[in-house]
């Protein structure tokens, strides 16, 4: 399926994405649901640990899954030393993430394989939008005082509005961890609902910074509150916390997505970010999505991976699949 | 399929594990595997072989020798020859051998895993990630016990030659559970693998020899249970039988070995509860069900096959479970992308299906996920039967397949009641995020292994084994090591001398002096002196025939009443250890006040000297103090298996214990057997010395004045042969200790099969009750407890 038809792009005017899924909207904050959530760490860890032993993909299937992963990547640069030229370079990579000769060898030369989005800081949005013009690849902007989120609320909303005005069609917000750590679910809900409203047509991903939340019960509760407040995606990490995406955290978040769908009928997307740098890692995330949520959640409108170096490893694995010889980083264009 | 089509449908595609090395090994043995006896493979004396099949395809796999009694004789002879030298090796030397075996398993881990998967039909994930690593862990762990044997078990010696019969559901892991502790502690082994699944045992034997294990230490005889198994069970040259398998066969083995003096451990069936409270992590618990009943196709003795769900969350839980069932994959065992493999044999598949049909006929609601099964092999869909009742066949019978049944409960009390409403008692799984609730239920459920918020966790350091009809004995941990040892003090016991003939009664006719007041002892049941139901009594004679008094002749009905009283005195098992200790000291205090009276009674009954009789009373008082001391000190241990958490090996009272006393030392033997039992919270029904019962009947008033709650000690005088029979057959008696004539031991063991009660018998060997090494302390306390291992993973 061509990537551009499955990725939410700037422009839809209704509350549906291009896949005709009903988009999430803020609903009531149901505190009894939040308080009733239970997560057992050891049980979660056992499931997460055994899953890679229960499912695997090999050979052609593996190549296909890795190509799919490419379309799910939010190719990211979020550094203090980002410059317009640096951003242009990753945008070029997002347009052509895998060498054409490799795609041809895989029989995928006629598919438009691009990354899911390019993810940058707010000031880099105009450069990214310009560099991606005509590609259909959305620009995602981290906002709301990324990564710590400790700037005044009104300024956060202004930051979102500015990024959208400059062409970002996806907004990755960070939640105020304090609200979770103090159990102030109403405050978290209000904040998220405001972000969702400020985003308008742009899709909003709620970064929970799970490494700061520490417990899986906190992760579960924060996930559920953010979905109740209208988040389109829930996302693990900024990439700046001590611990970023993990399979156990992922398992808890996707189970919340499943519960939320059971409650509302709405499909919310999931984005792990930070620390996923190897092809075999991303396969485990894909497998977990498929097993816990189903095939539908392997499309980029419901699943993204925030990563900067993952793509390079996937490229090497794909070349190995094509040639049978192990590859090297210098054989693939830098992003 | 092309990359493009995978890209569109994102299916998994095939992921077969290579089996070339295993096929090559099988090819080398194509003419047929021999029996492994005395360090080499030998042809079966009968020349007969059977063909092992690959359950996933039905194809022939190998030719397996059918051993007969002649071959078993040869194997036992080889094991006997090796046992002396093997046990005389230093612990360190045996530790080196066990260590070498552990390393050997790790070196050939994939070979074992693939072979096991082919032979049994279980998924390669399980053999690769669970069975084989755990087997290696067992050898490492037990290398440690060999190393520490001299220090940790100085009062024990190896049992000798051990016959081990293992099942087909975990062929290699069960080999490790049996062979590792046996060899570590100085025993030699004759192992019979299951007829369906002999191959990993043969591979192990071959590689063990290459790893330097001395000839005869491990012998593997393949073949049928009815021929080879029976020959092992009945073999006079075997000192112990360790069996894992069905309760039905366990009963047969108990019967066949009764009176033989063989020690016995049985790991049998189960119908283990899986309890989900409304405050559980429901998604975690659903995954728990997958690990409980869809692990190894549900062919697991400790499978959590009985789901008990709190009513309020039952609909949501079952909906989640059904969704999960839809993502299970049943496939070829060597496919790395499956959850369930093949059922071991078509006969098993038919049995599973018949039980499922019965469950449906009895009103259960059937759910089988709409998933595809491979064609050609022996497969069964993951199955859920909900809405069953305790009376449903499928809620009672072990199905031994991928079938869970579910029912609901309202309160924790009801959950416990339902959980314990079974003849089995192997394992339990408890799901709740409230620690107080989970631990309360863990304490009250009758099972040898309890997992809190987990299921099917195993480790070599943690004992595994059942309560009730799930068998007795433990495998793993220090509690398991004792199963392959015997006390040195008991090894030296000699057969009792012949019982002296009963003297002729000399009745002195009464004179005109003031007569004594008649004191006919009644029975002591439920804290009251009760007239025997049959209303007969018999005279008690002194050594010269003088009439000392009369005691009631207890009958079946008195035993019934006494066991009911003991069952009713459950409060004693929950009393604090401190409280029980106080009662024992108080008994000693009150006995001490009557030393002269008891000494005179002993002297009159036995004809011993006054000094010796007084010494017996003093020894009895000291023994009561010993058990008052032990009451709050014979504690369990905390195991530290490789997980973030602990396993608590709790010492729980066995429950109701029948005690049949020998004639010798009529007071001291009585106290030596009763005191350890009640010190640890058991309630007892005691049959005192037949010849010399008056010390026990005099004891009623000691008990009555010592704050012993009614029903904790019940005493029924009468014929030990008759009363032992009733006790042994009683289904509400949890254990039976019989000391006395050899025939009595045999009778007790033979008749214990109905509820598979634990037995402790002296097999007609006389105990020196004055010798603390033989008659006091852990040597008996060990038999007064069941070890329950409660696994408690941590984490928030």
Interface residues (C-beta under 8 A of the other chain):
Chain A: X1 X38 X39 X40 X41 X42 X43 X44 X45 X46 X47 X50 X53 X54 X55 X56 X57 X58 X59 X60 X61 X62 X63 X64 X65 X67 X68 X106 X107 X108 X111 X215 X216 X217 X255 X286 X290 X291 X295 X298
Chain B: X1 X2 X3 X4 X5 X6 X7 X8 X9 X10 X11 X12 X13 X14 X15 X125 X128 X129 X279 X280 X281 X282 X283 X284 X285 X287 X288 X291 X327 X336 X337 X338 X339 X431 X433 X453 X454 X643 X644 X645 X793 X794 X795 X796
